[in-house]
Amino acid sequence: MAKESIAKENPVVDALKKLKEEEAELLVKLKPLQEAIGALEKIVDKSVKKVKSSSGAKDSSGELVGVEEGAQESNDDSQ
């Protein structure tokens, strides 16, 4: 019985509960942001592919490949 009352009054337990509640709130806020980021990354990927395919025969296609690789690397780093 004494252990139960100590656990209820322990400030560490209270702090842990508060932090878990804050974490849950942050995760709820974070989910829509992650979905928006994913949608924007898909749009960027599609536009890069269109630019690459429309100018594939031009001399500047090598530069576009470098841009696409750089964009892909930054996407991989963010995940």
Rosetta constraint file for C-alpha pairs under 8 A:
AtomPair CA 1 CA 5 HARMONIC 6.68 0.50
AtomPair CA 2 CA 6 HARMONIC 6.24 0.50
AtomPair CA 3 CA 7 HARMONIC 6.07 0.50
AtomPair CA 4 CA 8 HARMONIC 6.30 0.50
AtomPair CA 5 CA 9 HARMONIC 6.31 0.50
AtomPair CA 6 CA 10 HARMONIC 5.89 0.50
AtomPair CA 7 CA 13 HARMONIC 6.97 0.50
AtomPair CA 8 CA 13 HARMONIC 7.39 0.50
AtomPair CA 8 CA 14 HARMONIC 7.89 0.50
AtomPair CA 9 CA 13 HARMONIC 7.84 0.50
AtomPair CA 9 CA 14 HARMONIC 7.73 0.50
AtomPair CA 10 CA 14 HARMONIC 6.55 0.50
AtomPair CA 11 CA 15 HARMONIC 6.05 0.50
AtomPair CA 12 CA 16 HARMONIC 6.09 0.50
AtomPair CA 13 CA 17 HARMONIC 6.22 0.50
AtomPair CA 14 CA 18 HARMONIC 6.26 0.50
AtomPair CA 15 CA 19 HARMONIC 6.13 0.50
AtomPair CA 16 CA 20 HARMONIC 6.16 0.50
AtomPair CA 17 CA 21 HARMONIC 6.23 0.50
AtomPair CA 18 CA 22 HARMONIC 6.20 0.50
AtomPair CA 19 CA 23 HARMONIC 6.03 0.50
AtomPair CA 20 CA 24 HARMONIC 6.21 0.50
AtomPair CA 21 CA 25 HARMONIC 6.33 0.50
AtomPair CA 22 CA 26 HARMONIC 6.15 0.50
AtomPair CA 23 CA 27 HARMONIC 6.13 0.50
AtomPair CA 24 CA 28 HARMONIC 6.31 0.50
AtomPair CA 25 CA 29 HARMONIC 6.41 0.50
AtomPair CA 26 CA 30 HARMONIC 5.92 0.50
AtomPair CA 27 CA 31 HARMONIC 6.16 0.50
AtomPair CA 28 CA 32 HARMONIC 7.72 0.50
AtomPair CA 29 CA 33 HARMONIC 7.20 0.50
AtomPair CA 30 CA 34 HARMONIC 6.22 0.50
AtomPair CA 31 CA 35 HARMONIC 6.29 0.50
AtomPair CA 32 CA 36 HARMONIC 6.14 0.50
AtomPair CA 33 CA 37 HARMONIC 6.14 0.50
AtomPair CA 34 CA 38 HARMONIC 6.16 0.50
AtomPair CA 35 CA 39 HARMONIC 6.22 0.50
AtomPair CA 36 CA 40 HARMONIC 6.19 0.50
AtomPair CA 37 CA 41 HARMONIC 6.11 0.50
AtomPair CA 38 CA 42 HARMONIC 6.31 0.50
AtomPair CA 39 CA 43 HARMONIC 6.41 0.50
AtomPair CA 40 CA 44 HARMONIC 6.21 0.50
AtomPair CA 41 CA 45 HARMONIC 6.07 0.50
AtomPair CA 41 CA 75 HARMONIC 7.57 0.50
AtomPair CA 42 CA 46 HARMONIC 6.17 0.50
AtomPair CA 43 CA 47 HARMONIC 6.22 0.50
AtomPair CA 44 CA 48 HARMONIC 6.10 0.50
AtomPair CA 45 CA 49 HARMONIC 6.17 0.50
AtomPair CA 46 CA 50 HARMONIC 6.19 0.50
AtomPair CA 47 CA 51 HARMONIC 6.21 0.50
AtomPair CA 48 CA 52 HARMONIC 6.07 0.50
AtomPair CA 48 CA 68 HARMONIC 6.47 0.50
AtomPair CA 49 CA 53 HARMONIC 6.06 0.50
AtomPair CA 50 CA 54 HARMONIC 5.99 0.50
AtomPair CA 51 CA 55 HARMONIC 6.18 0.50
AtomPair CA 51 CA 64 HARMONIC 7.86 0.50
AtomPair CA 52 CA 56 HARMONIC 5.68 0.50
AtomPair CA 52 CA 61 HARMONIC 6.66 0.50
AtomPair CA 52 CA 64 HARMONIC 6.32 0.50
AtomPair CA 52 CA 65 HARMONIC 7.28 0.50
AtomPair CA 55 CA 60 HARMONIC 7.54 0.50
AtomPair CA 55 CA 61 HARMONIC 6.14 0.50
AtomPair CA 56 CA 61 HARMONIC 5.41 0.50
AtomPair CA 57 CA 61 HARMONIC 7.07 0.50
AtomPair CA 60 CA 64 HARMONIC 6.67 0.50
AtomPair CA 61 CA 65 HARMONIC 6.35 0.50
AtomPair CA 62 CA 66 HARMONIC 6.55 0.50
AtomPair CA 63 CA 67 HARMONIC 6.40 0.50
AtomPair CA 64 CA 68 HARMONIC 6.08 0.50
AtomPair CA 65 CA 69 HARMONIC 6.09 0.50
AtomPair CA 66 CA 70 HARMONIC 6.16 0.50
AtomPair CA 67 CA 71 HARMONIC 6.18 0.50
AtomPair CA 68 CA 72 HARMONIC 6.09 0.50
AtomPair CA 69 CA 73 HARMONIC 6.13 0.50
AtomPair CA 70 CA 74 HARMONIC 6.31 0.50
AtomPair CA 71 CA 75 HARMONIC 6.26 0.50
AtomPair CA 72 CA 76 HARMONIC 6.23 0.50
AtomPair CA 73 CA 77 HARMONIC 6.20 0.50
AtomPair CA 74 CA 78 HARMONIC 6.32 0.50
AtomPair CA 75 CA 79 HARMONIC 6.59 0.50
